[in-house]
Amino acid sequence: MNRLLLSGSVLQRSAPRSTPAGLPVLELVLKHESEVEQAGQPRKVSVEIKALAIGEITVLLMRLPLGSEARFAGFLASARNGRGWLFHVTEVEPVV
């Protein structure tokens, strides 16, 4: 199964564009910071991840203020250039 759940904030957001088929596309950089336990020891974790949203979800993501917290869900896929991976966001739930 390829499913990623991530809490974090929108650090950067591109201007909206459209696919050749006319679907809205939004490129994002998401930031996550937390403390987890590894081998019985606390560890601070921070990551910035490139993300992509396609379709109706882009409307909700455009309304989300930069820096605001949310829960993101989706899947991972290879980046277009074949270097690294990209988080495809399919669901978002703002944290109030």
C-alpha positions as CSV (number, residue, x, y, z in Angstrom):
1,M,0.0,0.0,0.0
2,N,1.3,3.5,-0.9
3,R,-0.4,5.9,1.6
4,L,1.2,8.8,3.4
5,L,-0.3,10.7,6.3
6,L,1.5,13.9,7.4
7,S,0.7,16.7,9.8
8,G,2.4,20.0,9.1
9,S,2.1,23.3,7.4
10,V,2.2,24.8,4.0
11,L,5.6,26.5,3.7
12,Q,5.5,27.4,0.0
13,R,2.8,27.4,-2.7
14,S,3.1,27.9,-6.4
15,A,0.7,29.9,-8.6
16,P,-2.1,27.6,-9.8
17,R,-1.7,26.2,-13.3
18,S,-3.6,23.6,-15.3
19,T,-2.8,20.3,-16.9
20,P,-3.3,19.9,-20.7
21,A,-6.6,18.2,-19.8
22,G,-7.7,21.4,-17.9
23,L,-7.3,20.1,-14.3
24,P,-6.0,22.6,-11.8
25,V,-2.5,21.9,-10.4
26,L,-0.8,23.3,-7.3
27,E,2.8,22.7,-6.3
28,L,3.6,22.9,-2.6
29,V,6.4,22.6,0.0
30,L,5.1,21.1,3.2
31,K,7.0,21.3,6.6
32,H,6.6,18.8,9.4
33,E,8.2,19.1,12.9
34,S,7.7,16.8,15.8
35,E,9.4,14.7,18.5
36,V,9.3,10.9,18.1
37,E,10.8,8.0,20.0
38,Q,13.5,5.9,18.4
39,A,15.3,3.1,20.2
40,G,13.8,4.3,23.5
41,Q,15.2,7.8,23.1
42,P,13.3,11.1,22.1
43,R,14.3,12.5,18.7
44,K,13.4,15.8,17.1
45,V,12.3,15.4,13.5
46,S,12.0,18.1,10.9
47,V,11.3,17.6,7.2
48,E,10.4,19.7,4.2
49,I,8.7,17.7,1.4
50,K,7.7,18.7,-2.1
51,A,4.0,18.0,-2.8
52,L,1.6,18.2,-5.7
53,A,-2.2,18.6,-5.7
54,I,-4.4,18.0,-8.8
55,G,-8.1,18.6,-9.1
56,E,-10.7,20.1,-6.7
57,I,-8.4,19.8,-3.7
58,T,-6.4,22.7,-5.1
59,V,-9.2,25.1,-4.1
60,L,-9.0,24.1,-0.5
61,L,-5.2,24.3,-0.5
62,M,-5.3,27.8,-2.0
63,R,-7.5,29.0,0.9
64,L,-5.2,27.5,3.5
65,P,-3.0,30.4,4.8
66,L,0.8,29.8,4.5
67,G,2.1,28.5,7.8
68,S,-1.2,27.1,9.1
69,E,-1.3,23.6,10.4
70,A,-3.2,20.8,8.6
71,R,-3.3,17.0,8.1
72,F,-2.4,15.9,4.6
73,A,-3.0,12.5,3.1
74,G,-2.0,11.0,-0.3
75,F,0.6,8.9,-1.9
76,L,4.3,9.0,-3.0
77,A,5.5,8.8,-6.6
78,S,8.7,9.5,-8.4
79,A,9.4,13.1,-9.4
80,R,9.1,13.8,-13.1
81,N,12.8,14.1,-13.5
82,G,13.3,10.7,-11.9
83,R,15.2,12.3,-9.0
84,G,13.6,11.7,-5.6
85,W,9.9,11.5,-4.9
86,L,6.9,13.7,-4.7
87,F,4.0,13.6,-2.2
88,H,0.7,13.7,-4.2
89,V,-1.9,15.3,-1.8
90,T,-5.4,13.9,-2.2
91,E,-6.9,14.9,1.1
92,V,-6.4,17.9,3.5
93,E,-7.9,18.6,6.9
94,P,-7.1,22.0,8.4
95,V,-6.2,21.9,12.1
96,V,-8.3,24.4,14.1
